Amino acid sequence: MNPTDERYTNVMQLPMYGEGRTKAMYFYVKPTISNCKCTFADGSEYWQKIIHNDKLSNFKGEANRLYLDQECTILAPVTRKQKIRECKKLGLI
């Protein structure tokens, strides 16, 4: 028998959803993850929505959308690619 099979790995006693410490840590970290603020080189600030993926135990941001408020309900008039392109034209990047 392998000695690691008998080792108790859930030290923080987190709720587990299946096998492995990654999923246990995911349920601990998930409530602390919120929408993130994007500040561009020209000084403008927008918000980007975070999407939780429960099947793969990870999270990511929306691909190209920006929002005006922290709750991500009001869509910004520009996309992320357009803002980056504007900053490049101004010579800030």
C-alpha positions in Angstrom: 0.0 0.0 0.0 1.2 3.5 -0.9 1.8 5.7 2.2 0.0 8.6 0.5 -3.2 6.6 0.3 -3.6 6.9 4.1 -2.7 10.6 4.4 -5.5 12.9 5.3 -5.4 15.7 2.6 -8.4 17.8 3.6 -6.7 19.7 6.4 -9.1 22.6 6.4 -12.1 20.3 6.4 -13.7 21.8 3.3 -16.8 20.4 1.8 -15.8 18.0 -1.0 -17.7 17.4 -4.2 -16.0 14.3 -5.4 -12.4 13.2 -5.5 -9.3 15.4 -5.1 -8.2 18.5 -3.3 -8.7 20.8 -6.3 -12.5 20.5 -6.1 -12.4 20.9 -2.3 -10.3 24.1 -2.7 -12.6 25.3 -5.4 -15.6 25.4 -3.1 -13.5 27.4 -0.6 -12.3 30.0 -3.2 -15.5 30.3 -5.2 -17.4 32.7 -2.9 -14.4 35.1 -2.8 -14.2 35.5 -6.6 -16.2 38.5 -7.9 -16.3 40.6 -11.1 -13.0 42.3 -11.9 -12.3 45.9 -12.8 -10.4 46.6 -16.0 -8.4 49.8 -16.1 -7.1 50.7 -19.6 -4.0 52.8 -20.5 -6.1 55.9 -21.2 -7.5 55.8 -17.7 -10.9 54.5 -18.4 -12.3 51.9 -16.1 -14.8 49.1 -16.9 -15.9 45.9 -15.3 -15.6 42.3 -16.7 -18.0 39.5 -15.6 -16.5 36.3 -14.1 -18.1 33.0 -15.1 -17.9 30.0 -12.8 -17.7 26.6 -14.4 -18.8 24.0 -11.9 -18.0 21.0 -14.1 -14.4 21.8 -14.6 -13.9 23.5 -11.2 -12.5 26.7 -12.7 -13.6 30.3 -13.6 -12.9 32.7 -16.5 -13.9 36.1 -17.7 -16.3 36.9 -20.5 -14.4 37.0 -23.7 -15.0 40.5 -25.1 -17.7 42.3 -23.1 -17.2 45.2 -20.8 -19.7 46.6 -18.3 -20.2 50.0 -16.6 -21.2 48.8 -13.1 -19.8 46.3 -10.7 -22.8 44.0 -10.9 -22.3 43.7 -14.7 -25.8 44.7 -15.7 -25.2 47.8 -17.8 -23.3 46.9 -21.0 -20.6 49.4 -22.1 -20.7 51.0 -25.5 -17.3 49.6 -26.5 -15.8 46.1 -26.4 -12.5 45.1 -25.0 -10.8 44.8 -28.4 -12.0 48.2 -29.4 -10.6 49.8 -26.2 -7.2 48.1 -26.8 -7.3 49.3 -30.4 -8.0 52.9 -29.3 -5.2 52.8 -26.7 -2.8 51.6 -29.5 -3.9 54.4 -31.8 -3.2 57.0 -29.1 0.3 55.5 -28.6 -0.3 54.5 -25.0 0.6 50.8 -25.6 
